[in-house]
Amino acid sequence: MHRITLIGKPGCHLCDDAREVIARVAGELDMPWEELSIETSEELREKYWEMIPVTLIDGVQHDFWRVDEGRLRAALTA
């Protein structure tokens, strides 16, 4: 089973959009997901500041800025 991670920050409208897509896909596929904020980790802030929201699948970067629902679903069901 895959694990999805959304990296973003509060008040980010693109993060809100990504959260909606990820929650929908993860719910339909019964997969766990978590959300991390760049505001709580210097490491995340340095690595992803210019790219949020960032989507990871099993710890590997999958997408940034926008989450494409079809691409996410395909990666999780391949």
Secondary structure by P-SEA (a helix, b strand, c coil): cbbbbbbbbcccaaaaaaaaaaaaaaaaabbbbbbbbccccaaaaacccccccbbbccccccccccccaaaaaaaaac
